Amino acid sequence: MTKLSVNINKIATLRNARGGNMPDVLKAARDCESFGAQGITVHPRPDERHIRYSDVEQLKELITTEFNIEGNPAGRFTELVLKVHPTQVTLVPDAENVLTSNAGWDTKSNLSYLKRICKIFNDEGIRTSIFVDPVIEMVRYAAETGCDRIELYTEAYARNYSVNREEAIEPYFKAAREAVKLGLGLNAGHDLNLDNLAYFSRTVPGLMEVSIGHALICDALYLGLEKTVRSYLDCLR
């Protein structure tokens, strides 16, 4: 079964909008685990507009499933990951001024840089994953970095799913097949939801983990967090 890692950034966004500690980010993470999620994801950004660096350090002491920290490996992000020592670090090339992640790495142009970054984390026993678009060339160069996994950026799939799901998923199927052939583990994330997740998970070969935040938290407003987590898990069975 593909694992579900719940991204709790939006819980932190809601807390930060008012100050204080409501909702409690740490409790939300523990609850997601108790409801069946097999991992927790956070994406700290330099301005700490949602998850704070202090949240990440506190979460490390609480999480009993897999802990995935994603972000651009620049500045103090790398220091944070090395200090916290999560299960996995997902390298995402997002600029400081973007609202959300909007592209995968150009692994060809950034090959030497990504090799160096992956070695830093791999030497510490932290699993590395590189965020990439579903392009076979990018997958092939990702394999040369020494990373353990790739994460396919699924925004294009989600956008086109309702138009023609077979066409939408084709590049992901091909990229996944290439990743498996190269010995890479496979993750996926961005705009996956209760409508499009089941088809993606049963069609894409070798899918090990999905990271879902925004849609899951939106669904929880109506369904409740426990029912929502279980519904996403049902899509992956």
Helices and strands as residue ranges (DSSP letters): E 3-7, H 9-18, H 25-34, E 39-42, H 53-62, E 66-71, H 76-84, E 88-91, H 111-122, E 127-132, H 136-143, E 149-153, H 155-160, H 165-181, E 185-189, H 197-203, E 207-212, H 214-223, H 225-236
